Amino acid sequence: MSSERWIRLIAGIFIILSVALGYFQSRYWLWFTLFVGLNLFQSALTRWCLMEDILRKLGVTRAPAGAAGARS
């Protein structure tokens, strides 16, 4: 799986988890949801993502342009 798909998966899990914790535990968990959303917004504008750097250090590679299974 490419780093882009991993980032989407991790962001989705973080958002679902923080909303659930905000509902069942404490509304302050919703600040984490805001943090994830702001990071997604920032990475769209700057093309830099901390999670991408972390995944690269863990050995996850980017999919080459035009790779099989890529959508146009």
C-alpha positions in Angstrom: 0.0 0.0 0.0 1.3 3.4 -0.9 2.1 6.2 1.7 -0.8 8.2 0.3 -3.3 5.4 1.1 -1.7 4.9 4.5 -2.1 8.6 5.3 -5.8 8.5 4.4 -6.3 5.4 6.4 -4.6 6.8 9.5 -6.3 10.2 9.3 -9.7 8.4 9.0 -9.0 6.2 12.0 -7.9 9.3 14.0 -11.0 11.2 13.1 -13.4 8.3 13.9 -11.6 7.6 17.1 -11.5 11.2 18.3 -15.2 11.8 17.5 -16.2 8.6 19.3 -14.1 9.6 22.3 -15.6 13.1 22.1 -19.1 11.6 22.3 -18.5 9.0 24.9 -15.6 10.3 27.0 -15.0 14.1 26.9 -15.8 16.7 24.4 -12.2 17.9 24.6 -11.3 15.0 22.3 -12.9 17.0 19.5 -9.8 19.3 19.6 -7.9 16.3 18.3 -10.3 16.0 15.4 -9.7 19.7 14.7 -5.9 19.1 14.8 -6.2 16.3 12.3 -8.3 18.4 10.0 -5.9 21.4 10.2 -3.0 19.1 9.4 -4.8 17.7 6.3 -5.6 21.3 5.2 -2.0 22.4 5.8 -0.5 19.5 3.9 -2.8 20.2 0.9 -1.4 23.7 0.7 2.2 23.1 1.5 2.6 19.6 0.1 4.4 18.6 3.4 3.0 16.0 5.8 4.7 14.9 9.0 2.9 11.5 8.8 4.5 11.0 5.3 7.9 11.6 6.8 7.2 9.1 9.6 5.9 6.4 7.2 9.0 6.9 5.0 11.2 6.3 8.0 9.2 3.1 8.7 9.9 1.9 5.2 6.6 2.7 3.4 7.3 4.0 -0.1 5.4 6.2 -2.4 3.7 4.6 -5.4 5.4 5.6 -8.6 3.4 7.8 -11.0 1.3 5.7 -13.3 1.6 2.6 -11.1 -0.9 -0.2 -11.6 -4.1 0.4 -9.8 -3.7 4.1 -9.8 -6.7 6.2 -10.7 -6.6 9.0 -13.2 
